[in-house]
Protein backbone atom coordinates (compact mmCIF):
# COMPACT_ATOMS: atom_id res chain seq x y z
CA UNK A 1 0.00 0.00 0.00
CA UNK A 2 1.33 3.45 -0.88
CA UNK A 3 2.09 5.96 1.86
CA UNK A 4 -0.04 8.67 0.25
CA UNK A 5 -3.10 6.37 0.40
CA UNK A 6 -2.57 5.98 4.16
CA UNK A 7 -2.29 9.72 4.61
CA UNK A 8 -5.53 10.30 2.70
CA UNK A 9 -7.32 7.69 4.83
CA UNK A 10 -6.08 9.26 8.08
CA UNK A 11 -7.30 12.68 6.89
CA UNK A 12 -10.73 11.14 6.25
CA UNK A 13 -10.80 9.85 9.84
CA UNK A 14 -9.97 13.32 11.15
CA UNK A 15 -12.81 14.81 9.08
CA UNK A 16 -15.21 12.23 10.49
CA UNK A 17 -14.01 13.04 14.00
CA UNK A 18 -15.23 16.57 13.36
CA UNK A 19 -18.47 15.16 11.97
CA UNK A 20 -18.93 13.17 15.15
CA UNK A 21 -18.70 16.43 17.10
CA UNK A 22 -21.30 17.95 14.83
CA UNK A 23 -23.96 15.27 14.69
CA UNK A 24 -24.83 13.72 17.99
CA UNK A 25 -24.19 11.74 21.11
CA UNK A 26 -24.89 8.28 22.49
CA UNK A 27 -26.92 6.72 25.25
CA UNK A 28 -25.35 3.77 27.01
CA UNK A 29 -26.84 0.75 28.69
CA UNK A 30 -23.91 -0.45 30.86
CA UNK A 31 -24.18 2.78 32.89
CA UNK A 32 -22.13 5.03 30.53
CA UNK A 33 -20.75 2.31 28.21
CA UNK A 34 -22.31 0.98 25.04
CA UNK A 35 -23.19 -2.71 24.89
CA UNK A 36 -20.66 -3.51 22.18
CA UNK A 37 -18.80 -1.31 19.70
CA UNK A 38 -19.53 -1.63 16.00
CA UNK A 39 -22.40 -3.59 14.44
CA UNK A 40 -20.73 -7.03 14.65
CA UNK A 41 -20.13 -6.82 18.40
CA UNK A 42 -23.52 -5.11 18.92
CA UNK A 43 -25.27 -8.02 17.16
CA UNK A 44 -23.36 -10.68 19.14
CA UNK A 45 -24.26 -9.60 22.65
CA UNK A 46 -21.44 -7.07 22.96
CA UNK A 47 -18.74 -9.75 22.66
CA UNK A 48 -15.52 -9.18 20.76
CA UNK A 49 -12.44 -9.61 22.96
CA UNK A 50 -11.62 -12.89 21.16
CA UNK A 51 -13.57 -12.44 17.93
CA UNK A 52 -13.01 -10.52 14.71
CA UNK A 53 -15.30 -7.48 15.01
CA UNK A 54 -13.38 -5.42 12.46
CA UNK A 55 -12.08 -1.94 13.12
CA UNK A 56 -14.13 -1.67 16.34
CA UNK A 57 -11.41 -3.88 17.85
CA UNK A 58 -9.73 -0.59 18.73
CA UNK A 59 -12.50 -0.02 21.30
CA UNK A 60 -12.58 -3.56 22.72
CA UNK A 61 -9.30 -5.47 22.28
CA UNK A 62 -6.73 -4.00 19.86
CA UNK A 63 -5.08 -7.43 19.57
CA UNK A 64 -8.05 -8.69 17.54
CA UNK A 65 -6.91 -6.41 14.71
CA UNK A 66 -4.57 -9.36 14.11
CA UNK A 67 -7.58 -11.55 13.30
CA UNK A 68 -8.37 -9.43 10.24
CA UNK A 69 -7.10 -10.53 6.83
CA UNK A 70 -4.18 -8.76 5.16
CA UNK A 71 -4.95 -5.45 3.49
CA UNK A 72 -6.17 -1.92 4.14
CA UNK A 73 -9.69 -1.24 5.42
CA UNK A 74 -11.80 1.87 5.51
CA UNK A 75 -14.94 1.81 7.68
CA UNK A 76 -17.77 4.30 7.96
CA UNK A 77 -20.55 3.70 10.46
CA UNK A 78 -23.46 5.18 12.34
CA UNK A 79 -24.97 4.49 15.76
CA UNK A 80 -28.64 5.37 16.27
CA UNK A 81 -29.96 5.26 19.84
CA UNK A 82 -33.58 5.80 20.87
CA UNK A 83 -34.55 5.85 24.56
CA UNK A 84 -37.81 5.50 26.47
CA UNK A 85 -37.39 7.03 29.95
CA UNK A 86 -40.24 7.86 32.30
CA UNK A 87 -40.10 9.39 35.81
CA UNK A 88 -43.14 9.04 38.08
CA UNK A 89 -43.79 10.89 41.33
CA UNK A 90 -44.80 7.96 43.53
CA UNK A 91 -46.61 10.28 45.96
CA UNK A 92 -48.81 12.16 43.49
CA UNK A 93 -48.87 9.90 40.41
CA UNK A 94 -47.53 12.66 38.17
CA UNK A 95 -45.12 11.53 35.47
CA UNK A 96 -42.82 12.96 32.82
CA UNK A 97 -40.95 11.39 29.93
CA UNK A 98 -37.58 12.35 28.55
CA UNK A 99 -38.05 13.49 24.98
CA UNK A 100 -39.41 16.15 22.64
CA UNK A 101 -38.09 18.97 24.81
CA UNK A 102 -34.77 19.92 23.21
CA UNK A 103 -31.35 18.82 22.01
CA UNK A 104 -30.46 16.66 25.01
CA UNK A 105 -33.05 13.95 24.33
CA UNK A 106 -32.96 11.27 21.67
CA UNK A 107 -32.84 9.83 19.18
CA UNK A 108 -29.09 10.18 19.09
CA UNK A 109 -26.92 9.86 16.00
CA UNK A 110 -23.20 9.13 16.30
CA UNK A 111 -21.16 8.64 13.12
CA UNK A 112 -17.99 6.57 13.39
CA UNK A 113 -15.02 6.09 11.09
CA UNK A 114 -11.86 4.00 11.13
CA UNK A 115 -8.87 3.00 9.03
CA UNK A 116 -6.92 -0.25 9.52
CA UNK A 117 -3.80 -1.45 7.71
CA UNK A 118 -2.86 -5.11 8.19
CA UNK A 119 0.47 -6.33 6.73
CA UNK A 120 2.59 -9.29 7.79
CA UNK A 121 2.71 -9.60 11.56
CA UNK A 122 1.51 -6.03 12.14
CA UNK A 123 -1.79 -4.19 12.08
CA UNK A 124 -2.27 -0.45 12.59
CA UNK A 125 -5.49 1.48 13.11
CA UNK A 126 -6.93 4.91 13.82
CA UNK A 127 -10.56 5.76 14.36
CA UNK A 128 -13.19 7.99 15.92
CA UNK A 129 -15.83 6.30 18.09
CA UNK A 130 -18.56 7.35 20.50
CA UNK A 131 -17.21 5.75 23.67
CA UNK A 132 -20.43 6.21 25.62
CA UNK A 133 -22.70 8.77 27.21
CA UNK A 134 -26.23 9.58 28.28
CA UNK A 135 -28.96 12.08 27.59
CA UNK A 136 -32.20 13.18 29.25
CA UNK A 137 -34.47 16.18 28.98
CA UNK A 138 -37.70 16.60 30.93
CA UNK A 139 -38.68 20.17 30.09
CA UNK A 140 -39.73 22.86 32.55
CA UNK A 141 -43.36 22.04 33.27
CA UNK A 142 -43.22 18.74 35.20
CA UNK A 143 -43.06 18.02 38.93
CA UNK A 144 -39.26 17.88 38.54
CA UNK A 145 -39.36 21.65 37.95
CA UNK A 146 -41.51 22.32 41.02
CA UNK A 147 -39.99 22.84 44.45
CA UNK A 148 -41.34 20.79 47.32
CA UNK A 149 -40.63 23.68 49.65
CA UNK A 150 -43.35 26.31 48.97
CA UNK A 151 -44.50 24.45 45.81
CA UNK A 152 -43.06 26.93 43.30
CA UNK A 153 -43.31 26.09 39.58
CA UNK A 154 -39.89 27.35 38.51
CA UNK A 155 -40.10 26.60 34.78
CA UNK A 156 -36.52 25.36 34.94
CA UNK A 157 -35.59 22.54 32.57
CA UNK A 158 -34.07 19.39 34.06
CA UNK A 159 -31.64 17.71 31.66
CA UNK A 160 -28.30 16.02 31.16
CA UNK A 161 -26.13 15.12 28.20
CA UNK A 162 -22.80 13.32 28.35
CA UNK A 163 -20.63 12.43 25.35
CA UNK A 164 -17.36 10.55 25.61
CA UNK A 165 -15.51 10.61 22.28
CA UNK A 166 -12.48 8.36 21.77
CA UNK A 167 -9.91 8.67 18.99
CA UNK A 168 -7.74 5.55 19.33
CA UNK A 169 -4.35 5.04 17.71
CA UNK A 170 -3.92 1.26 17.83
CA UNK A 171 -1.62 -1.53 16.73
CA UNK A 172 -1.25 -5.28 17.05
CA UNK A 173 1.71 -7.65 16.59
CA UNK A 174 1.78 -11.41 16.00
CA UNK A 175 4.38 -12.63 18.51
CA UNK A 176 3.92 -16.22 17.33
CA UNK A 177 1.47 -18.08 15.12
CA UNK A 178 -0.76 -18.39 18.21
CA UNK A 179 -0.10 -15.26 20.29
CA UNK A 180 -0.98 -11.70 19.26
CA UNK A 181 -0.61 -8.63 21.45
CA UNK A 182 -2.04 -5.17 20.91
CA UNK A 183 -2.63 -1.79 22.43
CA UNK A 184 -3.99 1.68 21.81
CA UNK A 185 -3.45 5.21 22.99
CA UNK A 186 -6.72 7.16 22.89
CA UNK A 187 -7.41 10.86 22.74
CA UNK A 188 -10.54 11.32 24.88
CA UNK A 189 -12.97 14.24 24.82
CA UNK A 190 -15.63 14.39 27.53
CA UNK A 191 -18.43 16.96 27.41
CA UNK A 192 -21.36 17.45 29.78
CA UNK A 193 -24.60 19.43 29.79
CA UNK A 194 -26.36 19.63 33.15
CA UNK A 195 -29.54 21.35 34.30
CA UNK A 196 -30.76 20.32 37.74
CA UNK A 197 -33.13 21.79 40.31
CA UNK A 198 -32.40 21.02 43.95
CA UNK A 199 -35.13 21.67 46.48
CA UNK A 200 -34.25 23.66 49.61
CA UNK A 201 -34.69 20.46 51.60
CA UNK A 202 -32.07 18.73 49.43
CA UNK A 203 -29.65 21.61 49.89
CA UNK A 204 -30.24 21.39 53.65
CA UNK A 205 -29.57 17.64 53.64
CA UNK A 206 -26.36 18.12 51.63
CA UNK A 207 -25.19 20.79 54.09
CA UNK A 208 -26.01 18.58 57.09
CA UNK A 209 -24.01 15.74 55.50
CA UNK A 210 -21.08 18.15 54.85
CA UNK A 211 -21.68 17.75 51.13
CA UNK A 212 -22.40 21.44 50.53
CA UNK A 213 -19.89 24.16 51.36
CA UNK A 214 -18.44 27.44 50.15
CA UNK A 215 -18.84 31.15 50.67
CA UNK A 216 -22.12 31.23 48.71
CA UNK A 217 -23.83 28.75 51.03
CA UNK A 218 -24.60 31.28 53.83
CA UNK A 219 -25.82 33.74 51.20
CA UNK A 220 -28.19 31.13 49.79
CA UNK A 221 -29.44 30.23 53.26
CA UNK A 222 -30.25 33.88 53.94
CA UNK A 223 -32.39 34.35 50.80
CA UNK A 224 -35.96 35.14 52.00
CA UNK A 225 -38.33 32.27 51.25
CA UNK A 226 -35.58 30.07 49.77
CA UNK A 227 -37.27 27.20 47.94
CA UNK A 228 -34.41 25.72 45.93
CA UNK A 229 -31.36 26.21 43.76
CA UNK A 230 -30.84 25.53 40.06
CA UNK A 231 -27.56 24.87 38.29
CA UNK A 232 -27.47 25.25 34.50
CA UNK A 233 -24.44 24.55 32.31
CA UNK A 234 -25.36 23.87 28.70
CA UNK A 235 -24.22 24.08 25.13
CA UNK A 236 -27.40 24.34 23.09
CA UNK A 237 -26.09 22.76 19.89
CA UNK A 238 -26.86 19.17 18.99
CA UNK A 239 -23.51 18.06 20.43
CA UNK A 240 -21.01 19.27 22.99
CA UNK A 241 -21.46 20.40 26.55
CA UNK A 242 -21.40 23.41 28.80
CA UNK A 243 -18.41 21.81 30.56
CA UNK A 244 -15.77 19.78 28.76
CA UNK A 245 -12.13 18.70 28.71
CA UNK A 246 -9.63 16.64 26.70
CA UNK A 247 -7.52 13.82 28.09
CA UNK A 248 -6.15 10.39 27.31
CA UNK A 249 -7.05 6.74 27.71
CA UNK A 250 -5.66 3.46 26.50
CA UNK A 251 -6.01 -0.31 26.21
CA UNK A 252 -3.82 -3.40 26.21
CA UNK A 253 -4.86 -6.81 25.00
CA UNK A 254 -3.88 -10.20 23.66
CA UNK A 255 -5.35 -13.14 21.80
CA UNK A 256 -4.14 -16.73 21.96
CA UNK A 257 -5.20 -19.40 19.48
CA UNK A 258 -5.85 -22.47 21.61
CA UNK A 259 -6.76 -24.57 18.55
CA UNK A 260 -7.19 -23.68 14.88
CA UNK A 261 -10.86 -22.94 15.64
CA UNK A 262 -10.68 -21.56 19.21
CA UNK A 263 -9.36 -18.15 20.27
CA UNK A 264 -8.96 -16.87 23.83
CA UNK A 265 -8.70 -13.12 24.49
CA UNK A 266 -7.87 -10.72 27.32
CA UNK A 267 -8.07 -6.92 27.38
CA UNK A 268 -7.64 -4.13 29.91
CA UNK A 269 -9.11 -0.70 29.29
CA UNK A 270 -7.42 1.86 31.55
CA UNK A 271 -9.31 4.51 33.48
CA UNK A 272 -9.33 7.73 31.48
CA UNK A 273 -7.20 10.71 32.47
CA UNK A 274 -9.36 13.67 31.56
CA UNK A 275 -9.57 15.43 34.92
CA UNK A 276 -11.87 18.37 35.59
CA UNK A 277 -14.57 19.46 33.15
CA UNK A 278 -15.01 23.22 33.04
CA UNK A 279 -17.25 25.81 31.43
CA UNK A 280 -19.79 28.60 31.86
CA UNK A 281 -22.78 28.14 34.18
CA UNK A 282 -25.62 29.94 35.92
CA UNK A 283 -26.63 29.32 39.52
CA UNK A 284 -30.12 30.51 40.43
CA UNK A 285 -31.63 30.83 43.90
CA UNK A 286 -35.40 30.18 43.87
CA UNK A 287 -37.25 32.44 46.29
CA UNK A 288 -40.97 32.52 47.10
CA UNK A 289 -40.47 36.20 47.94
CA UNK A 290 -37.99 37.58 45.38
CA UNK A 291 -38.44 35.10 42.51
CA UNK A 292 -35.44 33.62 40.74
CA UNK A 293 -32.06 35.21 41.52
CA UNK A 294 -29.47 34.20 38.85
CA UNK A 295 -25.70 34.34 39.37
CA UNK A 296 -23.28 34.11 36.44
CA UNK A 297 -20.08 32.11 36.78
CA UNK A 298 -17.96 29.07 35.98
CA UNK A 299 -18.66 25.43 36.74
CA UNK A 300 -16.12 22.68 37.43
CA UNK A 301 -17.06 19.00 37.51
CA UNK A 302 -14.15 17.45 39.33
CA UNK A 303 -12.28 14.30 38.27
CA UNK A 304 -14.96 13.05 35.90
CA UNK A 305 -13.42 9.86 34.49
CA UNK A 306 -14.57 6.75 32.67
CA UNK A 307 -13.79 3.54 34.59
CA UNK A 308 -11.19 0.87 33.99
CA UNK A 309 -12.44 -2.43 32.56
CA UNK A 310 -11.03 -5.96 32.43
CA UNK A 311 -12.43 -8.36 29.84
CA UNK A 312 -11.83 -12.05 29.15
CA UNK A 313 -13.46 -13.99 26.36
CA UNK A 314 -13.40 -16.94 24.03
CA UNK A 315 -14.65 -17.67 20.53
CA UNK A 316 -15.03 -20.98 18.74
CA UNK A 317 -15.81 -21.91 15.14
CA UNK A 318 -18.06 -24.97 15.28
CA UNK A 319 -18.07 -25.60 11.53
CA UNK A 320 -18.14 -23.73 8.23
CA UNK A 321 -21.47 -22.15 9.16
CA UNK A 322 -21.57 -21.64 12.95
CA UNK A 323 -19.37 -19.63 15.32
CA UNK A 324 -19.97 -18.67 18.96
CA UNK A 325 -18.37 -16.22 21.38
CA UNK A 326 -18.63 -15.35 25.07
CA UNK A 327 -17.14 -12.48 27.12
CA UNK A 328 -16.91 -11.67 30.80
CA UNK A 329 -16.14 -8.12 31.87
CA UNK A 330 -15.47 -6.44 35.20
CA UNK A 331 -16.14 -2.69 35.21
CA UNK A 332 -14.48 -0.77 38.07
CA UNK A 333 -17.09 1.93 38.64
CA UNK A 334 -16.71 2.31 42.41
CA UNK A 335 -13.44 4.22 42.17
CA UNK A 336 -14.72 6.85 39.69
CA UNK A 337 -18.41 7.36 40.58
CA UNK A 338 -18.47 7.50 44.37
CA UNK A 339 -19.65 11.12 44.19
CA UNK A 340 -20.34 13.74 41.54
CA UNK A 341 -18.38 16.76 42.75
CA UNK A 342 -19.45 20.12 41.30
CA UNK A 343 -18.09 23.60 42.07
CA UNK A 344 -19.50 26.95 41.02
CA UNK A 345 -17.50 30.20 41.18
CA UNK A 346 -19.38 33.47 40.72
CA UNK A 347 -17.94 35.83 38.13
CA UNK A 348 -16.41 39.01 39.51
CA UNK A 349 -16.65 38.10 43.20
CA UNK A 350 -14.97 34.71 43.40
CA UNK A 351 -17.69 33.51 45.77
CA UNK A 352 -18.15 29.77 45.47
CA UNK A 353 -20.45 26.84 46.13
CA UNK A 354 -19.29 23.22 46.29
CA UNK A 355 -21.69 20.26 46.02
CA UNK A 356 -20.94 16.57 46.37
CA UNK A 357 -23.83 14.42 45.14
CA UNK A 358 -23.53 10.85 46.44
CA UNK A 359 -23.62 8.03 43.87
CA UNK A 360 -21.80 5.06 45.43
CA UNK A 361 -21.69 3.07 42.21
CA UNK A 362 -20.69 -0.56 42.57
CA UNK A 363 -18.14 -2.43 40.49
CA UNK A 364 -20.18 -4.62 38.16
CA UNK A 365 -19.91 -7.86 36.23
CA UNK A 366 -21.00 -7.88 32.60
CA UNK A 367 -21.71 -11.04 30.57
CA UNK A 368 -22.22 -11.43 26.84
CA UNK A 369 -22.77 -14.35 24.51
CA UNK A 370 -23.20 -14.35 20.76
CA UNK A 371 -23.58 -16.64 17.78
CA UNK A 372 -23.06 -16.24 14.05
CA UNK A 373 -24.60 -18.32 11.27
CA UNK A 374 -22.85 -17.89 7.93
CA UNK A 375 -25.43 -18.85 5.32
CA UNK A 376 -23.01 -18.48 2.42
CA UNK A 377 -19.98 -16.42 1.40
CA UNK A 378 -22.10 -13.26 1.18
CA UNK A 379 -24.68 -13.50 3.97
CA UNK A 380 -24.34 -13.96 7.75
CA UNK A 381 -26.83 -13.70 10.59
CA UNK A 382 -25.99 -12.94 14.25
CA UNK A 383 -27.75 -12.96 17.61
CA UNK A 384 -26.76 -12.52 21.24
CA UNK A 385 -27.58 -11.81 24.86
CA UNK A 386 -26.02 -9.18 27.13
CA UNK A 387 -26.41 -8.71 30.89
CA UNK A 388 -24.83 -6.08 33.15
CA UNK A 389 -25.38 -5.93 36.90
CA UNK A 390 -27.14 -2.85 38.28
CA UNK A 391 -24.47 -0.34 39.30
CA UNK A 392 -26.28 2.27 41.39
CA UNK A 393 -28.11 1.74 44.70
CA UNK A 394 -31.80 2.70 44.55
CA UNK A 395 -31.42 5.46 47.13
CA UNK A 396 -28.74 7.24 45.06
CA UNK A 397 -30.66 7.47 41.78
CA UNK A 398 -30.81 10.90 40.12
CA UNK A 399 -33.64 11.64 37.70
CA UNK A 400 -31.22 13.20 35.20
CA UNK A 401 -28.91 10.13 35.18
CA UNK A 402 -31.20 7.08 34.88
CA UNK A 403 -28.75 4.68 33.14
CA UNK A 404 -30.36 1.57 34.63
CA UNK A 405 -31.15 -1.11 31.96
CA UNK A 406 -29.35 -4.41 32.61
CA UNK A 407 -30.68 -7.00 30.15
CA UNK A 408 -30.27 -6.68 26.38
CA UNK A 409 -31.24 -8.87 23.43
CA UNK A 410 -29.26 -8.40 20.22
CA UNK A 411 -29.23 -9.42 16.57
CA UNK A 412 -27.87 -8.45 13.19
CA UNK A 413 -26.90 -9.33 9.66
CA UNK A 414 -23.98 -8.86 7.26
CA UNK A 415 -24.01 -8.78 3.49
CA UNK A 416 -20.88 -8.84 1.31
CA UNK A 417 -21.30 -7.12 -2.05
CA UNK A 418 -17.93 -8.52 -3.08
CA UNK A 419 -14.83 -9.98 -1.48
CA UNK A 420 -13.71 -6.45 -0.59
CA UNK A 421 -16.95 -4.64 0.28
CA UNK A 422 -19.60 -5.40 2.87
CA UNK A 423 -22.23 -3.84 5.11
CA UNK A 424 -22.93 -4.86 8.72
CA UNK A 425 -26.04 -4.15 10.79
CA UNK A 426 -26.50 -4.70 14.52
CA UNK A 427 -29.47 -3.91 16.76
CA UNK A 428 -30.00 -4.27 20.49
CA UNK A 429 -33.11 -4.08 22.64
CA UNK A 430 -32.45 -3.01 26.23
CA UNK A 431 -35.42 -4.42 28.15
CA UNK A 432 -37.34 -2.12 30.48
CA UNK A 433 -35.91 -1.75 33.96
CA UNK A 434 -37.49 0.02 36.93
CA UNK A 435 -35.82 1.57 39.97
CA UNK A 436 -37.23 3.71 42.79
CA UNK A 437 -35.64 6.30 45.05
CA UNK A 438 -37.38 7.67 48.13
CA UNK A 439 -34.31 9.15 49.84
CA UNK A 440 -32.66 12.52 50.20
CA UNK A 441 -30.48 14.15 49.00
CA UNK A 442 -30.77 13.02 45.35
CA UNK A 443 -34.55 13.47 45.23
CA UNK A 444 -37.00 15.55 47.24
CA UNK A 445 -40.01 13.36 46.31
CA UNK A 446 -40.27 9.57 45.90
CA UNK A 447 -39.56 8.73 42.25
CA UNK A 448 -40.10 5.61 40.16
CA UNK A 449 -37.94 5.44 37.03
CA UNK A 450 -38.51 3.15 34.04
CA UNK A 451 -36.00 2.99 31.21
CA UNK A 452 -35.71 0.95 28.01
CA UNK A 453 -34.07 1.65 24.67
CA UNK A 454 -33.22 0.44 21.19
CA UNK A 455 -29.69 0.84 19.84
CA UNK A 456 -28.75 0.20 16.21
CA UNK A 457 -25.39 0.28 14.46
CA UNK A 458 -24.60 0.09 10.76
CA UNK A 459 -21.21 0.15 9.05
CA UNK A 460 -19.86 -0.13 5.53
CA UNK A 461 -16.38 -1.58 5.08
CA UNK A 462 -14.14 -1.36 2.03
CA UNK A 463 -10.91 -3.33 1.70
CA UNK A 464 -8.37 -2.16 -0.83
Secondary structure by P-SEA (a helix, b strand, c coil): ccaaaaaaaaaaaaaaaaaaacccccccccccccccccaaaaaacccccccccccccccccccccccccbbbbbbbbbbbbbbbbbbbcccccccccccccccccccbbbbbbbbbbbcccccccccccccccbbbbbccccccccccccccccccccbbbbbbbbbcccccccccccbbbcccccbbbbbbbbbbbbcaaaaaaaaaaccccccaaaaaaacccccbbbbbbbcccccccccccccccccccccccccccbbbbbbbbccccccbbbbbbbbbbbbccccbbbbbbccccccbbbbbbbbbbccccccccbbbbbbbbbbccccccccbbbbbbbcccccbbbbbbbbbcccbbbbbbbbbbcccccbbbbbbbbbbcccccccccccccccccccccccccccccccccbbbbbbbbbcbbbbbbccccccccbbbbbbbbbbbbbbbbbcc
